[in-house]
């Protein structure tokens, strides 16, 4: 085949075939177009505010490495005025995360960004290696996912950061849309397709229970192009599969997406857009406002993080959704929906409170059918975990429930996880022990 | 063993694929110039050759699916996307640099 010239500069040899529009680009034009498109995603969705401090959830993998590199480039090129830092979670998996964290440390130097590493062992008293030793390889992703979500939030809150960006790409979103469709879980679509989501703050000060914003600047970027960008820019990233989820490699939704891409490359973005459109049509969905009202930002879905495991994204999600839904109702109530609170709904809330635990498994289904009222009724339930102080719909948050189970079964309590006593005390002082941990693990990147 | 008709090429694995090839990222290979039927060696033949002769891992399906490179693995022929070069029909040339990059692995 004769080499084709670049469709943009018409000079250099085309090296890249773009999946979204089949255009053939040279390396230089591709890098420039890729960056410009992410700039457009950022500006069109007004993701950032000038002067904002942004924590990049960094795993050392391709997505977060490309995200950090592109954000640094764009921040300088377009003068966003952002303060960018890296936030990594160390799950404590030998031979997996310890290696990828080395990559993050190099990235911190390469990009001149501060890096904070938060460890599960310091946060929870358990590394994932120890969790797996206790619960086995099956179902350990649930622990990892629940722990990671809190860890990122706590990390962000402790650093005084209100906005965390993650490296989710178009393939990830398309995959999640398909999984929600296959499970018939349309209510969850808006949370998985929304470019901005929010998570409950880890702050134990009730006055500062503001939500931590999450966004996905790479949401419309193909995984293929992310890898090509990393390749052509010689970015330093780490790729391996979590040793505890070998089946993640063959996640069926993932395989389906990749097969579709081979036949019809535009399918990935088409699935993402279909997901967005369907989300708007779901009754009671968070995007009922068409995604236009900023006060109605959906609660973040438990996804990615570091494992990229299909199992990690689904297992435990239903339980978790209840909590997120409640947190989200809380947000809605705090904003423009305040006027809807009536004596009647508060009454209902009390009733709801009583059989709340029984209602949990049905939460997803119920929410859509009941329409408007549950938004208010649930507000009463939202509070803080009485053990760790984390914003939670239950008396005890999910991480603490999991920890309780782990600690009961622990053969020898060699790590002092006296967190029940310790944390309750610290909560009153407005610190849950994370601050100390953070200071110890914080690494200056410059 | 080497034959005048062998084609010297460089093969590179990345994005996690190197795990299947004995954790070695770069290989300098001599690829037979003709495939099993005597036709000039193309990428399809190269992939079969890699599976049979070079791959250390028994999990062939992580590299090849339905007789071609598994979807989600990018193939770069001298840095260019193989889709620009005729995919597996591309006839391997002397000193070609062919790279297989997995997009499937997480961080």
Contacts between the chains, C-beta under 8 A, distances in Angstrom:
chain1	res1	chain2	res2	distance
A	1	B	84	7.2
A	1	B	85	5.6
A	1	B	86	5.0
A	1	B	90	7.5
A	3	B	80	7.6
A	3	B	84	7.8
A	4	B	84	6.4
A	13	B	80	7.2
A	14	B	80	7.3
A	14	B	84	6.1
A	15	B	76	8.0
A	15	B	79	5.4
A	15	B	80	4.5
A	15	B	81	6.6
A	15	B	84	7.3
A	16	B	80	8.0
A	16	B	81	5.7
A	17	B	81	4.7
A	17	B	83	4.7
A	17	B	84	5.5
A	24	B	84	6.4
A	27	B	79	7.5
A	59	B	106	7.6
A	59	B	107	3.6
A	60	B	107	5.5
A	61	B	105	7.7
A	61	B	106	5.7
A	61	B	107	1.4
A	62	B	15	7.3
A	62	B	103	7.7
A	62	B	107	6.5
A	63	B	107	6.5
A	64	B	107	6.1
A	65	B	107	7.7
A	100	B	107	6.0
A	167	B	107	7.7
A	171	B	103	7.8
A	223	B	72	8.0
A	223	B	103	4.8
A	224	B	74	6.3
A	224	B	103	5.9
A	226	B	103	7.7
A	227	B	15	6.4
A	227	B	74	6.3
A	227	B	101	5.8
A	227	B	103	4.6
A	228	B	74	7.0
A	228	B	81	7.8
A	231	B	14	7.7
A	231	B	76	7.6
A	231	B	101	6.4
A	232	B	79	8.0
A	237	B	107	7.2
A	238	B	107	6.4
A	239	B	14	7.4
A	239	B	15	4.9
A	239	B	16	4.1
A	239	B	102	7.0
A	239	B	105	4.3
A	239	B	106	7.7
A	239	B	107	7.1
A	240	B	16	5.8
A	240	B	19	7.3
A	240	B	105	6.3
A	241	B	16	6.7
A	241	B	105	5.5
A	241	B	106	6.5
A	242	B	106	6.9
A	248	B	106	7.0
A	249	B	62	6.7
A	249	B	104	6.3
A	249	B	105	7.5
A	254	B	72	7.6
A	254	B	104	7.2
A	255	B	71	7.5
A	255	B	72	7.8
A	258	B	70	7.9
A	258	B	71	3.8
A	258	B	72	4.0
A	258	B	104	7.5
A	259	B	71	5.2
A	261	B	71	6.5
A	261	B	72	7.9
A	262	B	71	4.5
A	304	B	106	7.6
A	306	B	106	6.6
A	306	B	107	5.6
A	307	B	106	6.0
A	308	B	105	7.4
A	308	B	106	2.5
A	308	B	107	7.0
A	309	B	106	7.3
